[in-house]
Amino acid sequence: MTTVTPAAPRVGVPKRRGAISQSVRDSLTVAQRNLIRMLRIPEMVIFGLIQPIMFVVLFSYVFGGSINVGGSTSSAAYREFLMAGIFAQTVTFATAGAGAGIADDMHRGLIDRFRSLPMARGAVLTGRTLADMVQTALTLVVLAVVAFLVGWRTHENLGKVVAGFALLLLLGYAFSWIGALIGLSVRTPEAATSGGLIWLFPLTFISNAFVPSDNMPTFLRHIAEWNPFSATVQAARELFGNLPPNYTAPDAWPMQHPVWASLIWSVLIIVAFRTLAVRKYRSATA
């Protein structure tokens, strides 16, 4: 009599998730964690709104009527010229917050714990920058309402206006990767905040954000015209319809083709600094 031994049941081996799918899921999980943290600390959002609102009010009423824009010293003309610069400054100054947040996670050892988990190596940084972009978008909405209340208006169709804000958010996202690299490179959140701001002031003021670049010294004018910040400001002004009637754009290529220049600059910054930040993330220690 032959005894037949039943075959052992096959244990299903879970399929390995694709690298891209895993990276997306991990990044969204980390982004959700950072958004929840922001909601639990609302003063982070509130204080982030106060500075740009102050800039809108102060620049509109203190400098309005004192600066010649396109042959006019009208405060209304300057207000429309100004707002794209204020929007761009707001999204780039969020860089300091991104760097400080990552430095704080490093200081508390959270980054080391994340690296011990089976997750995509760039997910922690990608999730953080995505959460910062959401916060920046909310800030832009509030800032646009304040600008509308002080007299700012757009003169193009809705599609172009949305495209202008999209370029601003893309620039902010690109700069948040610079903040991520700074946050991973310093020892304390305070150093990350200082390191994230010290280079932003010359970048934003040697530009066309607050005054036309025509009257700048020659070497500063060339810097301003090839500044990635200036390209995005110029693109937003075109898309919002906020360029003065008699305004003539400088001959530099980024000022003649600001939308393309803004896209190219933002993509290059994201590629370069994301690569550097992820590489730094592998070796950074608290």
Protein Blocks (a to p, Z undefined) as FASTA:
>chain_A
ZZdddddddddddddddfklmmmmmmmmmmmmmmmmmmmmmmlmmmmmmmmmmmmmmmmm
mmgopacgehiacfklmmmmmmmmmmmmmmmmmmmmmmmmmmmmmmnommmmmmmpccdf
klmmmmmmmmmmmmmmmmmmmmmmmmmmnopacfbdfklmmmmmmmmmmmmmmmmmmmmm
mmmmpmbfklmmmmmmmmmmmmmmmccklbcfklpcfklmmmmmmgmklmmmmmmmmmno
pacfklccdfbfklmmmmlmmmmmmmmmmmmmmmmmmmmmmmpcZZ
